[in-house]
Amino acid sequence: MNVRTWPVAGVVFGVLWVFVRGVALAPSAIAGQFLLGLAAGLPIAYVFRRLYAERVDLGRIAGSIRPTALYLATFTWELVRANFDVAYRVLAPEMPIEPEVILIPLRVESDAAITLIANSITITPGTITLDHAGDVNALYVHVVDGRDPDAIVRPIRRWEDYALEMFDEDRSPDESAPEFVVSGGDRWGAKDEDTSQLESESESESESESENGTRTGGDSDDGN
């Protein structure tokens, strides 16, 4: 069902007002603050209606509630687990860490979905998103311990499954995810065409730098 966007935005402002005010958990208090927020939010939403899309699909929004809730649940669990894991590594005498960079190709394509996943990775202790490779639609992820990359990528793939539904992406969670690539380690994931191309470009750059270094060294020897 398509409806005008600004009334929906006004209702959202009313709900946010209730949370901002921090009212007592009483029906009358909540209803009163919601109506107050609605009285202020609807005019504001109407004045700034040109900033929104003209209409919004409420059916699509309703359909995204379930994957959004699942995303938040799995992300919260991973956040708690990662905090304990990093705390253990810091306190352990042998400091069991082996930093690694993993290239993770994505199925999501919208900017909002990519940003959500990238920020979720960065917020989770032990991992950080370094960059997004637009040509292959993949994230460079630095991990504090890359000895088990499958365990690192597994929760990210679950987030992506939910994000595909949340943002109504073209691809489906049922589709197999592209294989990730572990950079600089002994294990390389099975490469698709895009990741193979990326690896070839990286090797070419390394060879070029090596040749330049050798040529410079040779010139220096001749001068001596």
N, C-alpha and C positions, 0 to 999 in steps of 0.2 A: 504494500500500500504506500503510494507516494503522497507525501504531505509537504506543506511549506516548511522550510527549515527554521525560520526565525521563531515560531511558537515552540518548537522542540528545544531550540537553544534557550529560550526563556525558562522552560521547565527545568532544564539542566542547571541553569543559574540558580533557580529556586532550591534545588537539591543541594548544590554546593554551598549555598548560604546557610543551610541547616548544619552542615559539617563545620563551616568556618565559625559559626556562633558557638558550637559546642553545647547545645541545649541539654537539659535533663531528659532522661529516658522516660518521658511521660507523653502519651498520645496528644494531649492538649498543647503541651509546649512545642512538640515537634510540628504539629499541624499549624500552630500560630506562626512559628518562624518560617515554615515553608510558604505560607501565604504572604508573609512579609517579603520573603525573597522573590516570590513570584511577581508581586506588585512592582518590585524594582527591576527584576530581570526581564520581564516581557517588554517594557518600553525600551530598555537598552538593546535587547535583541532586535527589536523592530528598527531602531535608529541605525544600527550597524548591519542590517540585513544584506546589504550589497557585498559584504565580506564573505558571506556564505554562499554555497550552492543554492539555487532557487528552491529545489525540492530534495527531500531525503526519503530513502526507502526504509520504512519502519520494519518491514518484513526481514530485510537484510540485517538490520540492527539486532532484531530479536534472534535471528539465527546465529549471530556472532556471540551471544551471551555464553553459551555452553563452552565453545573453544576458548573464549577469553578467561572463563573461570578455571578451566583446566590448565591454561598457560600459567596463570598466577599461582596455582597450586604446585605445579611441577617446578616452577622457577623458585618459589619460596623454599621448597624442600631442598633443591640443589644449593641454594644460597646458604641454608643452615649447615648442610653437609660439608660444603666447601670451607666454611669458616672453621669447623672442627678439624678438617683435614689440614688446612694451612697452619693452624695453631699447633697441631701435632708435629708437623715438619719443622716448625721454628723451635720447638722445645726439645725435639729429639737430638741426642748428642751427635749422631752421625749425619744429621741434616740430609735426609733422603730426597734430594732434588736432582733433576736432570733437565734443565731448560731446553725447550724445543719450540719450533715454529711449525704450525700446521696450516696448510692451505685447504679451506673447506668450501667447495663449490655449493652454491645455493639453488634451491628451486623457486623460492620467492623472488619476485622481480620488482615489486613496488618499492618506492623509496621508504615509505612508512614501515613496511615489514622488515626491510633490510636494516633500517635504523634501530628498530625494536630489538632484533636479534643481536646486532652488534653491541648495543648498550647493555643488554642482558649479560652478554659474555664478559664485558668489562666490569660490570658491577660485581660479578661472582668472583670471590677471592681465588687466586691461583691462575686466572686466565685474563687476558686483555686483548682486545681487538686492535691490531696494529694498522690495518688498512683494508680498503675494499678495492679489489681489482675489477674495474668495470668491464673490461674486455671479456673476461671469463665469468663475471658475476660470482666472485668468490671472496671469502674473508681470510686475511692472514691473522691467525690467532697465536699469540705467544702463551705457552703454558709453563708453569713452574716445574712440572715433572711430566715429560713426554714418553716415559717408558711404556705406558699403556695408552696409546692414542685412541683406541676404540672406546675406552671408558670416558675420555674427554669429549669425543664427538657425539656419543650416544644421547646425552641430555639435550645437546644443541639440535639434534635431529628431531627430538620430541617437540621442542619449542617450535621448530619450523613446521612440523605437521599441523600444530594448532594455528600458527600464523597463516598458513595457506587457507584455512577456513575463515579465520577472523577477517582477513582483508580480501576475501573472495578472489583469490588468485586464479590464474588460468590452469595451473597444474594442480594435481590432486595429491593428498597425503598417501594414497595407495600406490602412487608411482614410486619406483625405486630411486633413492637419492644417489647423486653422483659420488664416486669414490673420492675420499680426501687424499691429500698428499702430505707426507711428513718430510719436511725440508731439512736436509743436513743429517739425517739419521740413516740407519741401515735398512729401515723398512719404508718402502714406498707403496702406497695404495695403488690398486689397479687404475690406470690412467685412462680417462676418456680423451677425446680429441683435443679439448680445450686445455686440460692440464698438461698433456704431452707437449703441446705447443709452447706452453708457459715454461716448462722445464727446458726445452730446446733453446728458447730465447735466453734463459738464464745461463745455460752452458756456453752459448756463443759469446755472451758478454764476458764471462770469466776467461774464455780463451783469448778474447781480444785484449783484455787487461793484462793477461800473462804475456802475450806477444809484445805489447807496448813496454812492459817492464823489462823484458829480455833485451829489446832493442835499445832502450835507454842505458841498460847496464853495459851493452857492447860498445856503445859510443863512448862511454866513460872510460872503458879499458883502452880503447884505441888512443884516447887523448893522453893517457898516462904513458 
